[in-house]
Amino acid sequence: MRGFLFSKVKRTVAVSIVTLLCSVFFFNHIIYVPANADEDIVVQIVAHRGYSGAYPENTLSAFAGAYACGAKTVEFDVRKTKDGELVIYHDETLEKVNGDEEYGISDYTYDELLQLDAGAWYDIDFVSERIPTLDQTLSLLQSTNMRIFCELKDIGDDPEFSAQVYEKCAQYGVLDRVVFLSFNYDYLTAIKAINPSQAIMFLASFGKSTLPVKYPAEYYGVNMKTLTPKTVRAIHEAGGKVYTYAPESKGQMLSLQRLGVDGVITDYADVGAL
């Protein structure tokens, strides 16, 4: 199946490199248990924008690479093009892929985006990578058992956006393993209006302990720089789970583990290797 997934993204990766990457990624992206941690404490690892520590972020190669190396959960970002196509891209502008500091996904049609190279900025090995659609991404992940953290980027007042993303996930039969994420809580309440039992994660750049009261959710994704023991405790007492973003070192991982978080969203496959 993994060979099939890689054929879909038309990417050939040297066996020696894949073996090396997988030896790190497989063990770190299931659970993280530091050597000096309590035995009963584990932290779930989420592949941020795919395996973005080794592939261009939010591309089919990054998602296939995460799966091939044993990741259990993958995260990606959804935006909408000028002509209404749901695509996977994080930044507000296209500066990363074409140097455009002013215009973003919503200023281009999907056909226009297909003219852009989404991989060359990262490494010459990924020349000709394209910005994927949500359809392509879900088609790739559909045949895996990976959990999906689907972030709805804040694209402004668009009353159809949440429902469109939800329906796509329903179309591919993956709703039972999807958590919808957003900094825009209105998007998440729209998801709950469609399906009250659907899991959501409110993303917050602040770590106030009032989060579970003001923004009810099953999951919370909090900036690690603002997260406090009081907030972790408040979320757990409310029955929620705490995820944080985005550790870049082993020391940060250990600190977050001690803080009691349930999971981390990270780019780095080797962040948990102690």
Beta strands, then each sheet from edge to edge (+ up, - down):
strand 1: 31-32
strand 2: 43-48
strand 3: 73-80
strand 4: 86-88
strand 5: 147-152
strand 6: 178-182
strand 7: 200-204
strand 8: 219-223
strand 9: 241-245
strand 10: 263-266
sheet 1: 1+ 2- 3- 4+
sheet 2: 1+ 2- 10- 9- 8- 7- 6- 5-
end
